[in-house]
Amino acid sequence: MNGDWFIRGRDGRLSVYLPTDEALLCRAERLPGGPWASAQTVGGNQKLTAVPAVGHGPDCYAHLVSWRPTVAGEAGLVHSTHYRPRLAALDWVPIGHPNKKGDVTGTPAVAVDAQGRAHVFVRNRGRGVSMLAQKEKGGWGPWRDLKGSKVEEDLAAVTGESGRIELYAAVPGGIVHWRQEKAGATPVLAEALETPVRPGTLYALATSPDSTTLFYTDQSGDLCAWRPGGKPAALLSSAGPGRVCAVRCELDGHDCTLIAQRSASGRVAFAAYPTELESAGAWWTESGPQLPADAEVSLAVDEEDRVVAATLSPSTGQLLVTRRKDEPGLALEAWRAV
């Protein structure tokens, strides 16, 4: 999945989204903090292709986007809304193609603004970025070309604390950043950063009323944090080859950013530091069993404001979960299969 596939719903239940060869599945807690239900198909029996994306707005609704095959050699994007984890998601609805028609052009990304409107971003055939947004009173607006050049496939979309949408993309030798100047406006290309970024490692997080922070791995293997308008900071060496995930949480009374990544050893590595204070430093602590090579890790905060971590292996379907203990520091419960 592109985006936070492990989320807390409006009813307090945690859920995960699992892509398979034929469909997108969802597993959810039967009640907050309780046992988990079996997997359910999301959006009906529509066959999907490529990597789906999920966006999670302030209203706690999940917006899901994926490609579906149309005619031979072509595909189109589809969208579904999932209001509560234990309820059925809406059926997949076609939303078109950034170039009107053609094959898959890239992995989509989704962000949801303060008004609950989904914004879908995807690389287009010219390797720029196109966007489609929901209207305030229902339906979708037109596809808009946000420009850009030589954009890599994976995009990182995020909703700031202001409720406005921002987008990050990797390009050869750098990162480009789009942002909305006001609610409902089309995001504009705001800044470009020259940096040796590794494609496929971008993750964005809202970290203050005015800022979002982009985490990425550079070519030397350092995990870096960048807020537009400033310079990137090398936080620590990357624990593994993939993308990190991050969440804001309170640790011992302090506003902290917790980062997790599947390490090179195959276990989950955690690091925490005071939010937006990269100069304080951070270090990795590994936890849990060794995971399959395709396992991903994600973070959420439950309705009791406890950090919860989940790992999911698409090849095996194995879901492991752990919660922070009710004690100082970042002590975690034993990982358990659900």
C-alpha positions as CSV (number, residue, x, y, z in Angstrom):
1,M,0.0,0.0,0.0
2,N,1.1,3.6,-0.6
3,G,0.1,5.5,2.5
4,D,-0.8,4.6,6.1
5,W,-2.4,1.1,5.7
6,F,-2.7,0.8,9.5
7,I,-5.3,3.3,10.8
8,R,-7.7,4.1,13.6
9,G,-11.3,4.5,12.4
10,R,-14.0,6.9,13.6
11,D,-15.3,4.2,16.0
12,G,-11.9,3.7,17.6
13,R,-11.2,0.4,16.0
14,L,-7.9,-0.3,14.4
15,S,-7.8,-1.8,10.9
16,V,-5.3,-2.8,8.3
17,Y,-5.6,-2.9,4.5
18,L,-4.0,-5.9,2.6
19,P,-3.7,-5.9,-1.2
20,T,-3.8,-9.3,-2.9
21,D,-3.6,-10.4,-6.5
22,E,-7.3,-10.1,-7.0
23,A,-8.7,-7.6,-4.5
24,L,-8.1,-5.3,-1.5
25,L,-8.9,-6.8,1.9
26,C,-9.5,-5.2,5.3
27,R,-9.1,-6.6,8.8
28,A,-10.4,-4.7,11.8
29,E,-10.7,-5.1,15.5
30,R,-14.1,-6.3,16.7
31,L,-13.9,-3.7,19.3
32,P,-11.2,-1.2,20.3
33,G,-8.3,-3.1,21.8
34,G,-10.2,-6.4,21.4
35,P,-9.8,-9.4,19.1
36,W,-9.6,-9.0,15.3
37,A,-12.2,-10.1,12.8
38,S,-11.4,-12.1,9.6
39,A,-10.5,-10.3,6.4
40,Q,-13.3,-8.7,4.3
41,T,-13.1,-7.6,0.6
42,V,-13.2,-3.9,0.1
43,G,-15.3,-2.2,-2.6
44,G,-16.8,-5.4,-4.1
45,N,-15.3,-7.9,-6.5
46,Q,-13.6,-5.4,-8.9
47,K,-10.2,-6.8,-10.1
48,L,-7.4,-4.5,-9.2
49,T,-3.9,-4.0,-10.6
50,A,-0.7,-2.4,-9.3
51,V,-0.2,-0.9,-5.8
52,P,-3.3,0.6,-4.1
53,A,-3.2,3.8,-2.0
54,V,-5.0,4.8,1.1
55,G,-5.6,8.3,2.6
56,H,-6.9,9.0,6.1
57,G,-8.6,12.3,6.8
58,P,-9.3,14.3,10.0
59,D,-12.8,12.7,9.9
60,C,-11.1,9.2,10.2
61,Y,-12.7,8.0,7.0
62,A,-10.4,6.0,4.7
63,H,-10.2,6.8,1.0
64,L,-8.9,4.1,-1.2
65,V,-7.6,4.3,-4.8
66,S,-6.3,1.7,-7.2
67,W,-6.0,0.9,-10.8
68,R,-8.3,-1.6,-12.5
69,P,-8.0,-3.1,-16.0
70,T,-10.4,-1.7,-18.6
71,V,-9.6,-2.8,-22.1
72,A,-6.6,-4.7,-23.4
73,G,-3.4,-2.7,-22.5
74,E,-5.3,0.0,-20.6
75,A,-6.3,0.8,-17.1
76,G,-8.3,3.3,-15.1
77,L,-8.3,4.6,-11.5
78,V,-11.1,3.7,-9.1
79,H,-12.0,5.1,-5.7
80,S,-13.8,3.8,-2.6
81,T,-14.6,5.3,0.8
82,H,-14.6,3.2,4.0
83,Y,-16.4,5.0,6.7
84,R,-16.0,2.5,9.6
85,P,-13.8,-0.6,9.7
86,R,-16.6,-3.1,10.5
87,L,-18.9,-1.7,7.8
88,A,-18.6,-2.5,4.2
89,A,-16.8,0.0,2.1
90,L,-18.5,1.7,-0.8
91,D,-18.2,0.0,-4.2
92,W,-15.3,1.0,-6.4
93,V,-16.2,4.0,-8.6
94,P,-14.2,4.8,-11.8
95,I,-12.5,8.2,-11.6
96,G,-10.6,8.2,-14.9
97,H,-7.0,8.4,-16.1
98,P,-4.6,11.3,-15.9
99,N,-4.1,11.1,-19.7
100,K,-7.8,10.3,-20.4
101,K,-6.8,6.7,-21.4
102,G,-3.8,4.4,-21.4
103,D,-2.0,2.0,-19.2
104,V,-1.0,2.4,-15.6
105,T,1.3,5.4,-15.2
106,G,2.4,5.2,-11.6
107,T,1.4,4.4,-8.0
108,P,-1.3,6.8,-6.8
109,A,-1.2,8.7,-3.5
110,V,-4.2,10.1,-1.6
111,A,-4.6,12.8,1.0
112,V,-7.9,14.1,2.6
113,D,-8.4,17.8,3.5
114,A,-10.1,19.3,6.5
115,Q,-13.4,19.2,4.7
116,G,-13.2,15.5,4.0
117,R,-12.4,15.9,0.3
118,A,-10.0,13.3,-1.2
119,H,-7.2,14.5,-3.4
120,V,-5.7,11.8,-5.7
121,F,-2.2,12.3,-7.1
122,V,-0.5,10.1,-9.7
123,R,2.4,10.4,-12.1
124,N,1.2,10.9,-15.7
125,R,2.5,9.6,-19.0
126,G,4.8,12.6,-19.3
127,R,6.3,11.9,-15.9
128,G,4.8,15.0,-14.3
129,V,2.1,14.8,-11.7
130,S,-1.7,15.0,-12.2
131,M,-4.3,15.5,-9.5
132,L,-8.1,14.8,-9.2
133,A,-10.0,16.2,-6.2
134,Q,-13.5,15.7,-4.8
135,K,-15.9,18.6,-4.9
136,E,-17.3,20.0,-1.7
137,K,-20.8,19.1,-2.6
138,G,-20.0,15.7,-4.1
139,G,-18.6,14.4,-7.3
140,W,-15.1,15.0,-8.7
141,G,-13.5,18.0,-10.4
142,P,-11.4,17.8,-13.5
143,W,-7.9,16.3,-13.8
144,R,-5.3,19.0,-13.3
145,D,-1.7,18.9,-14.5
146,L,0.6,20.0,-11.6
147,K,3.6,19.9,-13.9
148,G,6.9,18.4,-12.7
149,S,9.5,16.5,-14.7
150,K,11.1,13.1,-14.5
151,V,9.0,12.3,-11.4
152,E,9.7,8.9,-9.8
153,E,6.7,6.6,-9.4
154,D,6.1,6.7,-5.6
155,L,4.5,9.9,-4.3
156,A,4.1,11.0,-0.6
157,A,0.9,13.0,0.0
158,V,0.1,14.5,3.4
159,T,-2.5,16.7,5.1
160,G,-1.0,19.4,7.3
161,E,-2.5,20.4,10.7
162,S,-3.9,23.4,8.8
163,G,-6.1,20.9,6.8
164,R,-4.3,21.8,3.6
165,I,-2.8,19.2,1.3
166,E,0.9,18.8,0.5
167,L,2.7,16.5,-1.9
168,Y,6.3,15.3,-2.2
169,A,8.0,13.5,-5.1
170,A,11.5,12.3,-5.8
171,V,13.2,13.3,-9.1
172,P,16.8,12.6,-10.2
173,G,19.0,14.3,-7.7
174,G,16.3,15.9,-5.7
175,I,12.8,16.3,-4.2
176,V,10.0,18.5,-5.3
177,H,7.2,19.9,-3.1
178,W,3.7,21.0,-3.9
179,R,1.3,22.7,-1.4
180,Q,-2.1,24.3,-1.3
181,E,-2.0,28.0,-0.6
182,K,-5.6,27.9,0.7
183,A,-8.2,25.2,1.4
184,G,-9.7,23.8,-1.9
185,A,-7.0,25.4,-4.1
186,T,-5.0,23.4,-6.6
187,P,-1.6,22.6,-5.1
188,V,1.3,24.6,-6.7
189,L,4.9,23.7,-7.1
190,A,6.5,25.5,-4.1
191,E,10.0,24.3,-3.7
192,A,12.7,22.0,-5.1
193,L,15.5,20.5,-3.0
194,E,18.8,19.2,-4.5
195,T,19.6,16.1,-2.5
196,P,20.8,12.5,-3.4
197,V,17.5,10.9,-2.5
198,R,16.8,7.2,-2.9
199,P,13.5,6.7,-4.8
200,G,10.8,4.8,-2.9
201,T,11.9,6.0,0.5
202,L,9.6,9.1,1.0
203,Y,7.3,9.4,3.9
204,A,5.6,12.6,5.0
205,L,4.1,13.6,8.4
206,A,2.4,16.7,9.8
207,T,4.6,17.9,12.6
208,S,3.4,21.4,13.5
209,P,0.6,23.9,12.6
210,D,2.7,25.3,9.8
211,S,5.0,22.4,8.8
212,T,5.1,18.9,7.4
213,T,8.3,16.9,7.6
214,L,9.5,14.6,4.8
215,F,11.6,11.6,5.8
216,Y,13.8,10.0,3.1
217,T,16.9,8.0,2.7
218,D,19.8,9.5,0.8
219,Q,22.3,7.6,-1.4
220,S,24.8,7.3,1.5
221,G,22.2,5.4,3.6
222,D,21.3,8.2,6.0
223,L,17.7,8.8,7.1
224,C,17.1,12.5,6.5
225,A,14.3,14.8,7.6
226,W,13.3,17.9,5.6
227,R,10.9,20.7,6.1
228,P,10.4,23.0,3.1
229,G,12.0,26.4,3.7
230,G,14.9,24.8,5.6
231,K,17.7,22.4,5.0
232,P,17.5,18.7,5.4
233,A,19.0,17.1,8.5
234,A,20.6,13.7,8.7
235,L,18.8,12.0,11.6
236,L,20.6,8.6,11.8
237,S,21.6,5.8,9.5
238,S,18.7,4.0,7.9
239,A,17.9,0.7,9.6
240,G,17.0,-1.1,6.4
241,P,16.5,-0.6,2.7
242,G,12.8,0.4,2.6
243,R,10.7,3.3,3.6
244,V,10.2,4.3,7.2
245,C,6.8,5.1,8.8
246,A,6.3,7.7,11.5
247,V,3.7,8.9,14.0
248,R,3.4,11.8,16.4
249,C,2.9,10.6,20.0
250,E,3.4,11.7,23.6
251,L,6.3,9.9,25.4
252,D,6.8,10.8,29.0
253,G,5.0,14.1,28.6
254,H,6.9,15.2,25.5
255,D,5.7,15.6,21.9
256,C,7.7,13.1,20.0
257,T,8.0,11.6,16.6
258,L,8.3,7.8,16.5
259,I,9.9,6.2,13.5
260,A,9.8,2.5,12.6
261,Q,11.4,0.5,9.8
262,R,12.1,-3.1,8.9
263,S,15.7,-3.4,9.6
264,A,18.4,-5.2,7.6
265,S,18.3,-8.0,10.2
266,G,14.6,-8.5,9.4
267,R,13.2,-7.2,12.7
268,V,11.4,-4.0,13.4
269,A,13.6,-1.0,14.4
270,F,12.2,1.9,16.4
271,A,13.6,5.4,17.0
272,A,12.1,8.4,18.7
273,Y,13.1,12.1,19.1
274,P,11.4,15.4,20.1
275,T,9.2,16.5,17.2
276,E,11.1,18.8,14.8
277,L,14.2,18.7,17.0
278,E,16.4,16.4,14.8
279,S,19.5,17.9,16.5
280,A,18.6,16.0,19.7
281,G,19.5,12.8,17.9
282,A,17.9,9.4,17.8
283,W,19.0,5.7,17.8
284,W,17.4,2.5,16.7
285,T,16.1,-0.2,19.0
286,E,15.0,-3.5,17.4
287,S,12.0,-5.5,18.5
288,G,10.0,-8.6,17.6
289,P,10.7,-11.6,15.5
290,Q,12.5,-11.8,12.2
291,L,10.0,-11.0,9.4
292,P,9.6,-12.1,5.8
293,A,11.5,-10.0,3.2
294,D,8.3,-8.4,2.0
295,A,6.9,-7.5,5.5
296,E,6.0,-3.8,6.0
297,V,5.6,-2.0,9.3
298,S,3.2,0.8,10.2
299,L,2.3,2.9,13.3
300,A,-0.9,4.2,14.7
301,V,-2.2,5.6,18.0
302,D,-5.2,3.9,19.6
303,E,-8.2,5.5,21.3
304,E,-6.3,5.4,24.6
305,D,-3.4,7.4,23.0
306,R,-1.1,4.4,23.1
307,V,1.3,3.8,20.2
308,V,0.5,0.6,18.3
309,A,2.8,-1.0,15.7
310,A,1.8,-3.6,13.1
311,T,3.7,-5.6,10.6
312,L,2.1,-7.2,7.6
313,S,3.5,-9.6,5.0
314,P,1.6,-9.6,1.7
315,S,3.0,-13.0,0.7
316,T,1.9,-14.8,3.9
317,G,-0.9,-12.5,5.1
318,Q,0.7,-12.7,8.6
319,L,-0.4,-9.7,10.8
320,L,1.6,-9.0,14.0
321,V,0.7,-6.3,16.5
322,T,2.2,-4.8,19.6
323,R,1.2,-1.9,21.9
324,R,3.2,0.4,24.1
325,K,3.0,-0.6,27.8
326,D,1.6,1.7,30.4
327,E,5.1,2.6,31.8
328,P,7.8,5.2,31.1
329,G,9.8,5.1,27.9
330,L,8.9,3.1,24.9
331,A,8.5,-0.4,26.4
332,L,6.3,-2.6,24.1
333,E,4.2,-5.6,24.8
334,A,5.1,-8.9,23.2
335,W,4.3,-9.1,19.5
336,R,1.2,-11.3,18.8
337,A,-0.3,-12.7,15.7
338,V,-3.9,-11.7,15.0
